Amino acid sequence: MAAQGQVSPWVAGLLCRCPRCGKGPLYQGFLALRDRCPECGLNYGFADSGDGPAVFIMLIVGFIVTGGALIVEILYEPPYWVHAVIWIPLAIVLSLVTLRPLKAVMIALQYANKASEGRLQ
């Protein structure tokens, strides 16, 4: 939970806003990060979400699509082309819709927890 006056990393991430001020936009393109926040000047050089968002999205969307396909198959037994028409576009749309906010949440949590690369001494 964020302290008084701090921005919640969950709110900032889901809104794709700066993790420090919560006002400036995080992205300048679909997934391209800005160099710094136009509102507070925070340098986004620390931000490296890696493959984390993609892995979580594959697990979550895969669970939803696979579960939905199994339920539809058991209840209605439609032809395979119906599954392709329903589940392939749904998997693509869900993946694209959730990628930006999930990447932003991971960056905001990285900022809030002062996470950095491990160093050998």
C-alpha positions in Angstrom: 0.0 0.0 0.0 1.3 3.4 -0.9 2.1 5.9 1.8 0.4 9.3 2.1 1.2 11.4 -0.9 2.7 8.5 -2.9 1.1 7.1 -6.0 0.0 3.5 -5.9 2.1 1.4 -8.3 -1.1 -0.6 -9.2 -3.1 2.5 -10.1 -0.2 4.1 -12.0 0.6 0.9 -13.8 -3.0 0.1 -14.9 -3.4 3.7 -16.1 0.0 3.6 -17.8 1.2 6.6 -16.0 4.5 7.7 -14.4 5.2 5.6 -11.2 6.4 8.7 -9.3 3.8 11.4 -10.0 1.0 9.3 -11.6 0.3 12.1 -14.1 2.8 11.8 -17.0 2.3 9.1 -19.7 4.7 6.2 -19.5 4.6 5.3 -23.2 5.3 7.3 -26.4 4.1 4.4 -28.7 2.4 1.1 -28.2 5.2 -0.3 -26.0 8.0 2.2 -26.4 8.8 3.9 -23.1 9.5 7.7 -23.0 12.9 8.8 -21.9 11.5 10.7 -19.0 8.2 11.8 -17.5 7.0 15.1 -19.0 5.4 16.1 -15.7 7.9 15.3 -13.0 11.1 14.6 -15.1 11.6 11.0 -13.7 14.2 9.3 -15.9 12.8 6.0 -17.1 16.3 4.5 -17.6 15.8 2.2 -14.7 12.7 0.5 -16.3 13.4 -3.0 -17.5 10.4 -5.3 -17.3 12.1 -8.0 -19.3 9.9 -10.9 -20.3 7.8 -10.9 -17.2 4.7 -9.3 -18.7 4.7 -11.7 -21.7 5.0 -14.7 -19.5 2.2 -13.6 -17.2 0.0 -12.8 -20.2 0.6 -16.2 -21.8 -0.4 -17.9 -18.6 -3.5 -15.8 -18.0 -4.7 -15.6 -21.5 -3.9 -19.3 -22.2 -5.9 -20.3 -19.1 -8.9 -18.2 -20.2 -8.8 -19.3 -23.9 -8.1 -23.0 -23.1 -10.8 -23.1 -20.4 -13.3 -21.4 -22.6 -12.5 -23.7 -25.5 -12.9 -26.8 -23.3 -16.2 -25.6 -21.9 -17.6 -24.8 -25.4 -16.4 -28.1 -26.7 -18.0 -30.1 -23.9 -21.3 -28.2 -24.0 -21.9 -27.6 -27.7 -19.4 -29.8 -29.7 -19.0 -27.2 -32.5 -16.9 -27.9 -35.6 -13.2 -27.0 -35.3 -13.5 -24.0 -37.6 -15.9 -22.4 -35.0 -13.2 -22.8 -32.3 -10.7 -21.2 -34.7 -13.0 -18.2 -35.4 -13.7 -17.7 -31.7 -10.5 -18.4 -29.8 -7.7 -17.2 -32.1 -9.0 -13.6 -32.3 -9.9 -13.7 -28.6 -6.3 -14.8 -27.7 -4.8 -12.0 -29.8 -7.1 -9.3 -28.6 -6.7 -10.3 -24.9 -2.9 -10.4 -25.3 -2.7 -7.0 -26.9 -5.1 -5.3 -24.5 -3.3 -6.6 -21.4 0.3 -6.2 -22.5 0.6 -2.4 -22.0 -0.9 -2.1 -18.5 0.8 -5.3 -17.2 4.2 -4.0 -18.4 3.4 -0.6 -16.8 2.5 -2.3 -13.5 5.7 -4.2 -13.5 7.7 -1.0 -14.1 5.8 0.8 -11.4 6.4 -2.0 -8.9 10.0 -2.0 -9.9 10.2 1.7 -9.1 8.2 1.4 -5.8 10.3 -1.4 -4.5 13.6 0.2 -5.7 14.4 -3.0 -7.6 17.7 -3.1 -9.6 19.9 -5.6 -11.2 21.9 -8.0 -8.9 25.6 -7.1 -8.5 28.5 -9.4 -7.7 30.9 -7.9 -5.2 
